[in-house]
Amino acid sequence: MIMPTLMAREAAEAPQAVARLIAKNEHACRTLGERLRRYPPRFVVTCARGSSDAAATYAKYLIEIALGVVVASVGPSISSVYGGRPKMRDALFLAISQSGRSPDLITLAEAARADGALTVALVNDTASPLAGLCQVVLPLNAWPERSVAATKSYIAALAAILQLVRHWSDDNTLEPALSRLAADLTAAAACDWSAALPELRNATSLYALGRGPGYGAALEAAIKLKETCGLHAEAQSAAELMHGPMALAAPDFPVILFSQRDKALEGLAALAKMLVGRGVPVIAAGPVAGHGSLALPGADDLHPFAQPIALVQSFYPLAEALARARGRDPDAPPHLHKVTETR
């Protein structure tokens, strides 16, 4: 009997982590949302690395769509390497980290707080230096995560962002999406995406595509495919694909297309049809299906802000199985460690 990998076990724990997070952070998110409505930030700065930066991209789209506030990602090296002091007075500084121990994130958070930004940490380790530095802490409540490939902490970060946006925007239509999220993730975890294995087992390169809130899912998928499967996967905005990268898509260069049912869907469907017409293998995750693409199972009635979270939950078992099919141990990717302390 093959024992489940740490990655598989921890990914399966994500729905329970999200249920804990939503319950335990409700008061803090409501209070923070009221504060942000009373004193609206001029802009939002995100600070993150790796998978957490993919979560920050998801935050960018939700905040800009739901609230109309500009969101920018500031390179942590601006402060830690180059000694710069970005002007962040009256901004919301949003730091996202599993460990909360990377020196470059801490340095930028120090600069943000010193300049008068409201500093908020979405962090799994609440005893970390980043959590101690920021004025508001929203714990990810994922509990210890030992797999090098972050799974449940990433999904928890997305859930924390959705909960924050729900209370900041005071949009009651987001409440059902939030309240059913843990159950939706449980269903998503049970979706069988193994039909994609034959197409991906021997691939050397691929694109992971998304648009809007789904672009963060594409970024995370590309990271995990590189990290666990040794597969050159490049995330692209579906809109940017037309500006040069399209030249690489070919029968031996498949595409995983993440989609959600929103205003981007029509364009994503047209892109899928065009790619299939050129002989490009398209693996469709989300409501984009048909046109000869391989449609992966998943719920189609989710709020477009919640659907990318469910798609990532369904994707993790595929990435774990693909790693093993390619002869790799997803728990021991070469040259990587659980905590990466960039400066």
Secondary structure, 3 states (H helix, E strand, C coil): CCCCCHHHHHHHCHHHHHHHHHHHHHHHHHHHHHHHHHCCCCCEEEECCHHHHHHHHHHHHHHHHHHCCCEEECCCHHHHCCCCCCCCCCCEEEEEECCCCCHHHHHHHHHHHHHCCEEEEEECCCCCHHHHHCCEEEECCCCCCCCCCCCHHHHHHHHHHHHHHHHHHCCHHHHHHHHCHHHHHHHHHCCCCHHHHHHHCCCCEEEEEECHHHHHHHHHHHHHHHHHHCCEEEEEECCHHHCCHHHHCECCECEEEECCCCCCHHHHHHHHHHHHHCCCCEEEECCCCCCCCEEECCCCCCCCCCHHHHHHHHHHHHHHHHHHHCCCCCCCCCCCCCCCCCC
